[in-house]
């Protein structure tokens, strides 16, 4: 009976202390060992040694775990679950930190969702980040609007913003950069600095350490690249690249890695599409000029004698490239060839018409 009386007295004493600490509020759900001093904050749920112990005017917070939200004074609508989660948060609002030391150093960053042991642990002022996984976004400090899902995803991110990493070790080493996407295990794992890269697939761009504007799609695509910009690679293994491209020069190669960069179109620009092993198509339309200029009154029709002299001297038709020239150019321009062939047909037609007129004149004379 004596022990029971002492226990009842102890409970009443603890209850008295708790009531005294809630200066003006009655809607907080707080552990009996709470040692803070809430003044006007309400609708808070606090449980754990030193959890929310600095809370003053903050409201609608949930702090569960040893030292969870310990420094929070005015922050509202935060959820910190896990030992030392959000321990440094003071005035920031609407953060959700779940896991041991999740968001531990956050000071003023708001609207962050961090789930996993030490996820976003070093974030200080960054806002609207979503980190899911152990060490996800671990070194992030001031970056905003990043999304990392997977253990060590975006682990080294410091000041980068608007990056998305989905997969274990995806964009793991990215320190600063904007607008990068890593989708797949270790996609862009060692990329330290770069913007607007899209790396999709297991180990896509896994060895790329610096670059901007690259697009690597497929298993192990671009794994041999280390420092490139504006490159396209679509592959299903490191040794089987089906499509490569160069965004800077607007070039795409299918079935070959040879862009034939020295080969130019009739306008002087490099070819946009290079294909290895041929093309099979039901219909091909070539946009080019035509040779009706042959029928213009101002056109100087070469004589057959002149055509013969050129053939004897050069070994090919007048106004046509030689076999050596075609070889040097890496091929021939189909559109230009069609125009030249049509020009030859029209010249022959004019010569045939002239010959027919002469034949008729001779026949008339012989009658």
Protein Blocks (a to p, Z undefined) as FASTA:
>chain_A
ZZmmmmmmmmmmmmmmmmmmmmmbckbccdfkbcbdcfkbghiacedehiaklgckbghi
acedehiaklpmkbghiacedehiaklpmkbghiacedehihklpmklghiacedehiak
lpmkbghiacedehiaklpmkbghiacedehiaklpckbghiacedehiaklpmbdghia
cedehihkllmbdchiacedehiaklbcbdehiacedehihklpfbdghiacddfbfklc
fbgcdfklopacehiablolmbccfkopacfbdcehiaadfbdcdddddfklmmpmklcc
ddfklmmmmmmmnopaehiacfklmmmnopacfklmmmmmmmmmmmmmmmmmmmmmmmmm
mmmmmZZ
